[in-house]
Amino acid sequence: MMPLRCLSELARRRRPHRTFDAMRVGLQYFMTTCSSTKAADSNRLSNTYATSCANVPEVAPSEAPLSDMLVDSFGRFHNYLRISLTERCNLRCQYCMPAEGVELTPNSELLSRDEIIRVADLFVTSGVDKIRLTGGEPTIRKDIEDICLHLSGLKGLKTLAMTTNGLVLSKKLPRLKECGLNALNISLDTLVPAKFEFMTRRKGHSKVMESIDVAIELGFRSVKVNCVVMRGMNDDEICDFVEMTRYKPVNVRFIEFMPFDGNVWNVKKLVPYAEIMDKVRQRFEGVERLQDHPSETAKNFKIDGHAGTISFITSMTEHFCAGCNRLRLLADGNLKVCLFGPSEVSLREPIRTGVDDAGLREIISAAVKRKKAKHAGMFDIAKTANRPMIHIGG
C-alpha cells in the first residue's frame, strides 16, 4: 500500500501539466467546510443531545485498501460510494424538498450513463465494494436498468443497492434484480395512507407497500424500510413500524430528523434515539442489540419472535463519524465527502475537459484527504449552508 500523503505533498509532486490542471480545476470547487461545534455550545446543550459530536471521535481502524486514494488523513478507508442518478422525484416529502420546490440542474450538467460508469470504475478499482444508487428518485431515470447492469459487472463490487421511495418500484424490480441490483432501502414514513399523502404531498401509499412485498417475494437479501421520525407527525407510529417486522423479514430503520436547506428543521421536531428506544422497550420484550460492523451507520436490534429487525440512525444525538466509510457522488458530478459538510469538488468538469484517470484519482484523493474528523453537530449543521436533500441524494 502506498503511504498516505497530505495535500501539500501531492501539490509538490512532479506530474504532467494536464494532471496539474485537473487538480486545479477540481480543487477550485472546494468550499470552506463547517467548523466544529464550540465548547460553549456543547455546555449549553441538554443531556438529551450532549452526545452529538461533543468530542473528537477515536477513528476506527481502517480495512486494507487497494490504494491510498480512498484513505483520509484519519486513516478511514472509504469503500462505500453513494451515487445520485437524478435530482428529480415523483414525491415531495417535507423533510427532503422545500414546499416551493427546488431549482433543478439542467440535464446537460448531469452525469451521463457513461460518465457515471467511468467514475464508479475508478472507485471500485481503488477499493470500493459497495455502491448505492440514490436520487431524487433513481427509478424515474430511464436508463436505470442499463446503469445497474454495467455497475454490477464491475470486478470487485460486492453490493449494488438502491434507496427508493418505492412508488414505481414494483414493476421495475424483477428486471432490476436481473441487472444485478441486490439490496434495497425503501422510504416509508407512515403506515396511514391519508398521512402519507400529507407528508409526501402525493398519493401512492399502497404502491409503496406493494413494492416492499414484491422485494420480499423476489428474495432480495436485504430489504430495509427507512422511516424518518418527526415529532407530532409520525412518532405515534413507532411501535406500528416495529410490529411490521413481526411477520415481514424487513429491517425497519428509524432515522433521526436531520437539517438540510429548505426542510424547516427544528430541534423540537427531533425525536432522539433514546426516546424511540424507550417506546420500543416498553411495548416489546426480548429486544436485543446485534453486533455492528465498525463502519455501520445504524444501531441494530432483533426482537424475540420477529422475522425482521429494527435499527436506529442516530446522526444527530450519537454520531458515527469515527467509522464513516461513505462518499457521495452527486447527480451533477460533484463529490461530497461528508453528508453534512458544504465542501464539494467537481469531477464532471475535469472529465469534460479531457482529464485522464490518473488526474481524476488525484482530485478524488485530495478531496478525501480534506475530510474532517467529524461533522459540526446538529445545531451548527442547522446554521450551515448546505444543499437540500433532494440535490444531495439519500
Stockholm file with secondary structure:
# STOCKHOLM 1.0

chainA/1-394         MMPLRCLSELARRRRPHRTFDAMRVGLQYFMTTCSSTKAADSNRLSNTYATSCANVPEVAPSEAPLSDMLVDSFGRFHNYLRISLTERCNLRCQYCMPAEGVELTPNSELLSRDEIIRVADLFVTSGVDKIRLTGGEPTIRKDIEDICLHLSGLKGLKTLAMTTNGLVLSKKLPRLKECGLNALNISLDTLVPAKFEFMTRRKGHSKVMESIDVAIELGFRSVKVNCVVMRGMNDDEICDFVEMTRYKPVNVRFIEFMPFDGNVWNVKKLVPYAEIMDKVRQRFEGVERLQDHPSETAKNFKIDGHAGTISFITSMTEHFCAGCNRLRLLADGNLKVCLFGPSEVSLREPIRTGVDDAGLREIISAAVKRKKAKHAGMFDIAKTANRPMIHIGG
#=GR chainA/1-394 SS CCCCCCHHHHHHSCCCHHHHHHHHHHHTTCCCCCCCCCHHHHHHSCGGGTTSSCSCCCCCCCCCCSSGGGBCTTCCBCCEEEEECCSCCSCCCTTTSCTTCCCCCCGGGSCCHHHHHHHHHHHHHHTCCEEEEESSCGGGSTTHHHHHHHHHTSTTCCEEEEEECCTTHHHHHHHHHHTTCCEEEEECCCSCHHHHHHHHSSCCHHHHHHHHHHHHHTTCSEEEEEEEEBTTTTGGGHHHHHHHTTTSCCEEEEEECCCCTTSCCCGGGBCCHHHHHHHHHHHCSCEEECCCCTTCSEEEEEETTCSSEEEEECTTTSCCGGGCCEEEECTTSEEESCTTCCCCEESHHHHHTTCCHHHHHHHHHHHHHTCCSSCCCHHHHHHSCCCCHHHHCC
#=GC SS_cons         CCCCCCHHHHHHSCCCHHHHHHHHHHHTTCCCCCCCCCHHHHHHSCGGGTTSSCSCCCCCCCCCCSSGGGBCTTCCBCCEEEEECCSCCSCCCTTTSCTTCCCCCCGGGSCCHHHHHHHHHHHHHHTCCEEEEESSCGGGSTTHHHHHHHHHTSTTCCEEEEEECCTTHHHHHHHHHHTTCCEEEEECCCSCHHHHHHHHSSCCHHHHHHHHHHHHHTTCSEEEEEEEEBTTTTGGGHHHHHHHTTTSCCEEEEEECCCCTTSCCCGGGBCCHHHHHHHHHHHCSCEEECCCCTTCSEEEEEETTCSSEEEEECTTTSCCGGGCCEEEECTTSEEESCTTCCCCEESHHHHHTTCCHHHHHHHHHHHHHTCCSSCCCHHHHHHSCCCCHHHHCC
//
